[in-house]
Amino acid sequence: MWRSIASNALTLFIVILIAVAALVAWGRNEFFAAGPLQKPICLEVERGATLSAVSRTLEQRGAITDARIFRIGAEYADRADDLKFGSYTVPAGASMSQVLEAITAGGRSTCGRDLNFRIGISKADVVLSELDLATNAYSEVARFDAGATPLPPEYLEVSDDPALVFRITVAEGVTSWQIVDALKKADFLQGALETVPPEGSLAPGGYEVERGTQRAALIASMTAKQEAILAQAWETRAADLPYDTPEEALIMASIIEKETGIAEERGRVASVFINRLRQGMRLQTDPTVIYGITKGEGVLGRGLRQSELRRETPYNTYVIDGLPPTPIANPGAEAIKAAMNPDETDYLFFVADGSGGHAFAATLEEHNRNVAAWRKIEAAQGVTEESGVQGE
């Protein structure tokens, strides 16, 4: 009798094990199999949302077949507590595993509305966009100047939407004053900025923020990022550069940034200035003269006058030897890299070539031919005041 009971119990145990194994296999298959979505959707994960609430929403919207399997899979993957606030695209046919990755991986939101507060060289503006899930491309909803009044209705309608993504994009070559002036006009930020950070100390680039972010905290993030970029570049710098500190390299990087917007030219521009420093030649670069006039508070808005090119200021590199006393803008990472690792050339001169780039020369004779060609272009454009050029 006891032998029969034991045998039946063992059989039942084996059946249960097989059933559990089959259930686990089925659940795993469901978790990794293609999902039921026929079209992509935009899923909004609210701040403080729970995995249980999000899984129910996904099931209700037809993105997953079973909220319980989704939650168990998240627990098993140790991702149940990793939900990230934001708006995320769930593609058609996405598996539960892929959905979980999308809402826990972090990074910027991938759908919904996007507000980009852009700080540029000549102005700051705001672009409000919305993702078209059919094309997976953002379309512009509204564009307006920073600080505009009244604010456009398209912005007012969505400004309090918790799913609205706020981004601040800082262009390479803007000054610290321009950044502070623009941030004061961002109505979604809070807190005062009493001082302008040192020139060159803020890293250009993109920053995703939340409504109510403190302006001072954002400036601190920009500062920390620039410090890290500068320190890393200094560690990997070329040998025998004609400056002794990272701060001097940052000054050079800011000049490179203002002289060219063409990525492949940065190394050559850097080589010209470094070759000139090594030979005791003056840098003779217009952007430093302009900074001495504007102090970085906006753009000059006109050509330089010959009297300004001759006037002695700490930033007039046609008059002073060596580098100016401070950076003249906030350079990006690539300009900093160029200052630390310039191209190996024998160039000593460059001048605009009329195409947006520059013509480089190793001798004054060659440079004078390039200058003559540029003067013809200026004359054809109706320029009455000649810009400064190296060698004059």
VENQUI-V861104 format. One record per residue. N is the residue number from 1. RES is the residue in one small letter. SS is DSSP state (A for helix, B for strand, O for the rest). PSI is psi in whole degrees, 0 to 359 (NA if undefined). OMEGA is omega in whole degrees, -180 to 180 (* if undefined). Layout:
n=N res=RES ss=SS psi=PSI omega=OMEGA
n=N res=RES ss=SS psi=PSI omega=OMEGA
This chain:
n=1 res=m ss=O psi=309 omega=-179
n=2 res=w ss=A psi=327 omega=177
n=3 res=r ss=A psi=322 omega=178
n=4 res=s ss=A psi=318 omega=179
n=5 res=i ss=A psi=316 omega=-180
n=6 res=a ss=A psi=319 omega=180
n=7 res=s ss=A psi=317 omega=179
n=8 res=n ss=A psi=321 omega=179
n=9 res=a ss=A psi=318 omega=179
n=10 res=l ss=A psi=319 omega=178
n=11 res=t ss=A psi=315 omega=180
n=12 res=l ss=A psi=319 omega=180
n=13 res=f ss=A psi=318 omega=179
n=14 res=i ss=A psi=318 omega=178
n=15 res=v ss=A psi=318 omega=179
n=16 res=i ss=A psi=317 omega=179
n=17 res=l ss=A psi=317 omega=179
n=18 res=i ss=A psi=319 omega=-179
n=19 res=a ss=A psi=317 omega=179
n=20 res=v ss=A psi=317 omega=179
n=21 res=a ss=A psi=319 omega=179
n=22 res=a ss=A psi=321 omega=180
n=23 res=l ss=A psi=318 omega=179
n=24 res=v ss=A psi=317 omega=179
n=25 res=a ss=A psi=318 omega=178
n=26 res=w ss=A psi=316 omega=180
n=27 res=g ss=A psi=319 omega=178
n=28 res=r ss=A psi=319 omega=178
n=29 res=n ss=A psi=318 omega=178
n=30 res=e ss=A psi=322 omega=-176
n=31 res=f ss=A psi=325 omega=-176
n=32 res=f ss=A psi=352 omega=-179
n=33 res=a ss=O psi=159 omega=176
n=34 res=a ss=O psi=139 omega=-177
n=35 res=g ss=O psi=174 omega=-174
n=36 res=p ss=O psi=353 omega=-175
n=37 res=l ss=O psi=131 omega=176
n=38 res=q ss=O psi=331 omega=179
n=39 res=k ss=O psi=151 omega=179
n=40 res=p ss=O psi=152 omega=177
n=41 res=i ss=B psi=162 omega=174
n=42 res=c ss=B psi=115 omega=-179
n=43 res=l ss=B psi=124 omega=178
n=44 res=e ss=B psi=120 omega=176
n=45 res=v ss=B psi=110 omega=-177
n=46 res=e ss=O psi=156 omega=178
n=47 res=r ss=O psi=129 omega=179
n=48 res=g ss=O psi=4 omega=-179
n=49 res=a ss=O psi=149 omega=179
n=50 res=t ss=O psi=158 omega=178
n=51 res=l ss=A psi=324 omega=180
n=52 res=s ss=A psi=314 omega=-179
n=53 res=a ss=A psi=318 omega=-179
n=54 res=v ss=A psi=320 omega=-179
n=55 res=s ss=A psi=322 omega=177
n=56 res=r ss=A psi=319 omega=178
n=57 res=t ss=A psi=317 omega=179
n=58 res=l ss=A psi=319 omega=179
n=59 res=e ss=A psi=318 omega=-180
n=60 res=q ss=A psi=327 omega=-179
n=61 res=r ss=O psi=4 omega=175
n=62 res=g ss=O psi=21 omega=-179
n=63 res=a ss=O psi=334 omega=177
n=64 res=i ss=O psi=160 omega=-177
n=65 res=t ss=O psi=333 omega=-174
n=66 res=d ss=O psi=115 omega=-178
n=67 res=a ss=A psi=326 omega=-179
n=68 res=r ss=A psi=316 omega=178
n=69 res=i ss=A psi=321 omega=179
n=70 res=f ss=A psi=316 omega=-179
n=71 res=r ss=A psi=318 omega=179
n=72 res=i ss=A psi=318 omega=178
n=73 res=g ss=A psi=321 omega=178
n=74 res=a ss=A psi=320 omega=177
n=75 res=e ss=A psi=316 omega=-179
n=76 res=y ss=A psi=324 omega=179
n=77 res=a ss=O psi=0 omega=-179
n=78 res=d ss=O psi=39 omega=180
n=79 res=r ss=O psi=7 omega=-174
n=80 res=a ss=O psi=333 omega=-177
n=81 res=d ss=O psi=14 omega=-174
n=82 res=d ss=O psi=17 omega=-180
n=83 res=l ss=O psi=137 omega=179
n=84 res=k ss=O psi=129 omega=177
n=85 res=f ss=O psi=138 omega=177
n=86 res=g ss=B psi=189 omega=179
n=87 res=s ss=B psi=130 omega=-171
n=88 res=y ss=B psi=138 omega=176
n=89 res=t ss=B psi=128 omega=172
n=90 res=v ss=B psi=109 omega=-176
n=91 res=p ss=O psi=159 omega=174
n=92 res=a ss=O psi=135 omega=178
n=93 res=g ss=O psi=8 omega=-179
n=94 res=a ss=O psi=136 omega=176
n=95 res=s ss=O psi=165 omega=176
n=96 res=m ss=A psi=322 omega=179
n=97 res=s ss=A psi=318 omega=180
n=98 res=q ss=A psi=323 omega=177
n=99 res=v ss=A psi=315 omega=179
n=100 res=l ss=A psi=317 omega=179
n=101 res=e ss=A psi=319 omega=-177
n=102 res=a ss=A psi=322 omega=-173
n=103 res=i ss=A psi=0 omega=179
n=104 res=t ss=A psi=350 omega=-174
n=105 res=a ss=O psi=334 omega=-176
n=106 res=g ss=O psi=189 omega=-175
n=107 res=g ss=O psi=178 omega=-176
n=108 res=r ss=O psi=155 omega=177
n=109 res=s ss=O psi=151 omega=-175
n=110 res=t ss=O psi=5 omega=176
n=111 res=c ss=O psi=185 omega=-178
n=112 res=g ss=O psi=202 omega=-179
n=113 res=r ss=B psi=146 omega=-175
n=114 res=d ss=B psi=126 omega=176
n=115 res=l ss=B psi=119 omega=-179
n=116 res=n ss=B psi=110 omega=177
n=117 res=f ss=B psi=107 omega=-170
n=118 res=r ss=B psi=125 omega=179
n=119 res=i ss=B psi=107 omega=-176
n=120 res=g ss=O psi=181 omega=-178
n=121 res=i ss=O psi=316 omega=-175
n=122 res=s ss=O psi=340 omega=179
n=123 res=k ss=O psi=169 omega=173
n=124 res=a ss=B psi=135 omega=178
n=125 res=d ss=B psi=175 omega=-176
n=126 res=v ss=B psi=132 omega=177
n=127 res=v ss=B psi=120 omega=177
n=128 res=l ss=B psi=124 omega=-177
n=129 res=s ss=B psi=162 omega=177
n=130 res=e ss=B psi=138 omega=-178
n=131 res=l ss=B psi=130 omega=172
n=132 res=d ss=B psi=109 omega=-175
n=133 res=l ss=O psi=334 omega=-180
n=134 res=a ss=O psi=322 omega=-178
n=135 res=t ss=O psi=350 omega=-177
n=136 res=n ss=O psi=36 omega=179
n=137 res=a ss=B psi=145 omega=178
n=138 res=y ss=B psi=137 omega=175
n=139 res=s ss=B psi=141 omega=-177
n=140 res=e ss=B psi=130 omega=179
n=141 res=v ss=B psi=320 omega=-179
n=142 res=a ss=B psi=151 omega=176
n=143 res=r ss=B psi=132 omega=-179
n=144 res=f ss=B psi=158 omega=-180
n=145 res=d ss=B psi=145 omega=177
n=146 res=a ss=O psi=134 omega=-180
n=147 res=g ss=O psi=9 omega=-178
n=148 res=a ss=O psi=143 omega=173
n=149 res=t ss=O psi=137 omega=-7
n=150 res=p ss=O psi=161 omega=177
n=151 res=l ss=O psi=143 omega=-178
n=152 res=p ss=O psi=146 omega=-178
n=153 res=p ss=A psi=329 omega=180
n=154 res=e ss=A psi=325 omega=178
n=155 res=y ss=A psi=317 omega=-178
n=156 res=l ss=A psi=328 omega=-179
n=157 res=e ss=A psi=332 omega=-174
n=158 res=v ss=A psi=359 omega=-172
n=159 res=s ss=O psi=331 omega=180
n=160 res=d ss=O psi=5 omega=179
n=161 res=d ss=O psi=120 omega=-178
n=162 res=p ss=O psi=342 omega=180
n=163 res=a ss=O psi=354 omega=-180
n=164 res=l ss=O psi=128 omega=-180
n=165 res=v ss=B psi=127 omega=179
n=166 res=f ss=B psi=126 omega=176
n=167 res=r ss=B psi=145 omega=174
n=168 res=i ss=B psi=125 omega=-179
n=169 res=t ss=B psi=121 omega=-178
n=170 res=v ss=B psi=121 omega=-179
n=171 res=a ss=O psi=149 omega=173
n=172 res=e ss=O psi=138 omega=175
n=173 res=g ss=O psi=359 omega=175
n=174 res=v ss=O psi=158 omega=-179
n=175 res=t ss=O psi=164 omega=179
n=176 res=s ss=A psi=323 omega=178
n=177 res=w ss=A psi=319 omega=-180
n=178 res=q ss=A psi=321 omega=179
n=179 res=i ss=A psi=312 omega=-179
n=180 res=v ss=A psi=316 omega=-180
n=181 res=d ss=A psi=319 omega=-179
n=182 res=a ss=A psi=316 omega=-178
n=183 res=l ss=A psi=330 omega=177
n=184 res=k ss=O psi=338 omega=-178
n=185 res=k ss=O psi=356 omega=-179
n=186 res=a ss=O psi=106 omega=-173
n=187 res=d ss=O psi=346 omega=-179
n=188 res=f ss=O psi=357 omega=177
n=189 res=l ss=O psi=162 omega=-179
n=190 res=q ss=B psi=162 omega=174
n=191 res=g ss=O psi=152 omega=-178
n=192 res=a ss=O psi=155 omega=171
n=193 res=l ss=O psi=106 omega=-173
n=194 res=e ss=O psi=331 omega=-176
n=195 res=t ss=O psi=161 omega=175
n=196 res=v ss=O psi=126 omega=180
n=197 res=p ss=O psi=159 omega=178
n=198 res=p ss=O psi=143 omega=180
n=199 res=e ss=O psi=137 omega=178
n=200 res=g ss=O psi=352 omega=-172
n=201 res=s ss=O psi=356 omega=-176
n=202 res=l ss=O psi=132 omega=-177
n=203 res=a ss=O psi=122 omega=171
n=204 res=p ss=O psi=165 omega=179
n=205 res=g ss=B psi=192 omega=-177
n=206 res=g ss=B psi=140 omega=180
n=207 res=y ss=B psi=121 omega=175
n=208 res=e ss=B psi=128 omega=-176
n=209 res=v ss=B psi=172 omega=176
n=210 res=e ss=O psi=157 omega=173
n=211 res=r ss=O psi=132 omega=-180
n=212 res=g ss=O psi=0 omega=176
n=213 res=t ss=O psi=137 omega=179
n=214 res=q ss=B psi=132 omega=179
n=215 res=r ss=A psi=320 omega=-179
n=216 res=a ss=A psi=325 omega=179
n=217 res=a ss=A psi=322 omega=178
n=218 res=l ss=A psi=316 omega=177
n=219 res=i ss=A psi=321 omega=179
n=220 res=a ss=A psi=321 omega=178
n=221 res=s ss=A psi=317 omega=179
n=222 res=m ss=A psi=320 omega=-179
n=223 res=t ss=A psi=314 omega=-179
n=224 res=a ss=A psi=321 omega=180
n=225 res=k ss=A psi=317 omega=180
n=226 res=q ss=A psi=322 omega=178
n=227 res=e ss=A psi=319 omega=-180
n=228 res=a ss=A psi=318 omega=179
n=229 res=i ss=A psi=314 omega=-178
n=230 res=l ss=A psi=317 omega=-179
n=231 res=a ss=A psi=317 omega=-180
n=232 res=q ss=A psi=317 omega=180
n=233 res=a ss=A psi=323 omega=-180
n=234 res=w ss=A psi=324 omega=-180
n=235 res=e ss=A psi=332 omega=-176
n=236 res=t ss=O psi=23 omega=-176
n=237 res=r ss=O psi=158 omega=176
n=238 res=a ss=O psi=160 omega=179
n=239 res=a ss=O psi=154 omega=171
n=240 res=d ss=O psi=36 omega=174
n=241 res=l ss=O psi=149 omega=-176
n=242 res=p ss=O psi=31 omega=171
n=243 res=y ss=O psi=152 omega=-168
n=244 res=d ss=O psi=346 omega=-174
n=245 res=t ss=O psi=159 omega=174
n=246 res=p ss=A psi=328 omega=-179
n=247 res=e ss=A psi=321 omega=177
n=248 res=e ss=A psi=322 omega=177
n=249 res=a ss=A psi=325 omega=179
n=250 res=l ss=A psi=323 omega=175
n=251 res=i ss=A psi=313 omega=178
n=252 res=m ss=A psi=317 omega=-180
n=253 res=a ss=A psi=322 omega=-180
n=254 res=s ss=A psi=325 omega=177
n=255 res=i ss=A psi=315 omega=177
n=256 res=i ss=A psi=315 omega=-179
n=257 res=e ss=A psi=320 omega=-177
n=258 res=k ss=A psi=339 omega=-178
n=259 res=e ss=A psi=330 omega=-178
n=260 res=t ss=O psi=139 omega=174
n=261 res=g ss=O psi=8 omega=-178
n=262 res=i ss=O psi=119 omega=-172
n=263 res=a ss=A psi=315 omega=-175
n=264 res=e ss=A psi=351 omega=179
n=265 res=e ss=A psi=343 omega=-172
n=266 res=r ss=A psi=315 omega=-179
n=267 res=g ss=A psi=323 omega=179
n=268 res=r ss=A psi=317 omega=177
n=269 res=v ss=A psi=316 omega=178
n=270 res=a ss=A psi=319 omega=-178
n=271 res=s ss=A psi=323 omega=179
n=272 res=v ss=A psi=309 omega=-177
n=273 res=f ss=A psi=321 omega=-180
n=274 res=i ss=A psi=320 omega=176
n=275 res=n ss=A psi=321 omega=179
n=276 res=r ss=A psi=318 omega=178
n=277 res=l ss=A psi=318 omega=-179
n=278 res=r ss=A psi=329 omega=-179
n=279 res=q ss=O psi=6 omega=178
n=280 res=g ss=O psi=20 omega=179
n=281 res=m ss=O psi=149 omega=176
n=282 res=r ss=O psi=150 omega=-176
n=283 res=l ss=O psi=322 omega=177
n=284 res=q ss=O psi=67 omega=-178
n=285 res=t ss=O psi=127 omega=-176
n=286 res=d ss=A psi=318 omega=-176
n=287 res=p ss=A psi=329 omega=178
n=288 res=t ss=A psi=323 omega=178
n=289 res=v ss=A psi=316 omega=180
n=290 res=i ss=A psi=318 omega=180
n=291 res=y ss=A psi=324 omega=177
n=292 res=g ss=A psi=336 omega=179
n=293 res=i ss=A psi=312 omega=-174
n=294 res=t ss=A psi=340 omega=-172
n=295 res=k ss=O psi=21 omega=179
n=296 res=g ss=O psi=4 omega=-177
n=297 res=e ss=O psi=74 omega=-179
n=298 res=g ss=O psi=187 omega=-178
n=299 res=v ss=O psi=156 omega=-179
n=300 res=l ss=O psi=320 omega=175
n=301 res=g ss=O psi=11 omega=179
n=302 res=r ss=O psi=173 omega=177
n=303 res=g ss=O psi=162 omega=177
n=304 res=l ss=O psi=143 omega=176
n=305 res=r ss=O psi=154 omega=179
n=306 res=q ss=A psi=326 omega=178
n=307 res=s ss=A psi=326 omega=179
n=308 res=e ss=A psi=327 omega=178
n=309 res=l ss=A psi=336 omega=-180
n=310 res=r ss=A psi=343 omega=-175
n=311 res=r ss=O psi=133 omega=-179
n=312 res=e ss=O psi=115 omega=173
n=313 res=t ss=O psi=163 omega=180
n=314 res=p ss=O psi=344 omega=-176
n=315 res=y ss=O psi=0 omega=-178
n=316 res=n ss=O psi=96 omega=-176
n=317 res=t ss=O psi=3 omega=168
n=318 res=y ss=O psi=343 omega=-175
n=319 res=v ss=O psi=318 omega=-176
n=320 res=i ss=O psi=160 omega=174
n=321 res=d ss=O psi=149 omega=174
n=322 res=g ss=O psi=203 omega=-177
n=323 res=l ss=O psi=154 omega=171
n=324 res=p ss=O psi=169 omega=-173
n=325 res=p ss=O psi=337 omega=-178
n=326 res=t ss=O psi=166 omega=169
n=327 res=p ss=O psi=162 omega=-180
n=328 res=i ss=O psi=5 omega=179
n=329 res=a ss=O psi=181 omega=175
n=330 res=n ss=O psi=105 omega=-177
n=331 res=p ss=O psi=152 omega=175
n=332 res=g ss=O psi=175 omega=-176
n=333 res=a ss=A psi=323 omega=-177
n=334 res=e ss=A psi=324 omega=176
n=335 res=a ss=A psi=323 omega=177
n=336 res=i ss=A psi=318 omega=178
n=337 res=k ss=A psi=321 omega=180
n=338 res=a ss=A psi=322 omega=179
n=339 res=a ss=A psi=329 omega=-179
n=340 res=m ss=A psi=331 omega=-178
n=341 res=n ss=O psi=73 omega=-178
n=342 res=p ss=O psi=162 omega=173
n=343 res=d ss=O psi=154 omega=175
n=344 res=e ss=O psi=103 omega=180
n=345 res=t ss=O psi=171 omega=173
n=346 res=d ss=O psi=16 omega=-179
n=347 res=y ss=O psi=141 omega=175
n=348 res=l ss=O psi=352 omega=-175
n=349 res=f ss=B psi=152 omega=166
n=350 res=f ss=B psi=154 omega=180
n=351 res=v ss=B psi=155 omega=179
n=352 res=a ss=B psi=145 omega=-179
n=353 res=d ss=O psi=3 omega=177
n=354 res=g ss=O psi=351 omega=-179
n=355 res=s ss=O psi=3 omega=-174
n=356 res=g ss=O psi=347 omega=178
n=357 res=g ss=O psi=203 omega=-175
n=358 res=h ss=B psi=154 omega=172
n=359 res=a ss=B psi=129 omega=-175
n=360 res=f ss=B psi=150 omega=-178
n=361 res=a ss=B psi=149 omega=178
n=362 res=a ss=O psi=339 omega=-179
n=363 res=t ss=O psi=156 omega=179
n=364 res=l ss=A psi=324 omega=179
n=365 res=e ss=A psi=313 omega=179
n=366 res=e ss=A psi=320 omega=-180
n=367 res=h ss=A psi=319 omega=-180
n=368 res=n ss=A psi=325 omega=176
n=369 res=r ss=A psi=319 omega=179
n=370 res=n ss=A psi=321 omega=179
n=371 res=v ss=A psi=318 omega=180
n=372 res=a ss=A psi=319 omega=178
n=373 res=a ss=A psi=321 omega=179
n=374 res=w ss=A psi=322 omega=179
n=375 res=r ss=A psi=324 omega=177
n=376 res=k ss=A psi=321 omega=178
n=377 res=i ss=A psi=317 omega=178
n=378 res=e ss=A psi=317 omega=-180
n=379 res=a ss=A psi=320 omega=179
n=380 res=a ss=A psi=333 omega=179
n=381 res=q ss=O psi=358 omega=179
n=382 res=g ss=O psi=20 omega=178
n=383 res=v ss=O psi=124 omega=-177
n=384 res=t ss=O psi=337 omega=179
n=385 res=e ss=O psi=117 omega=-177
n=386 res=e ss=O psi=139 omega=175
n=387 res=s ss=O psi=162 omega=176
n=388 res=g ss=O psi=150 omega=175
n=389 res=v ss=O psi=155 omega=179
n=390 res=q ss=O psi=143 omega=177
n=391 res=g ss=O psi=351 omega=-179
n=392 res=e ss=O psi=NA omega=*
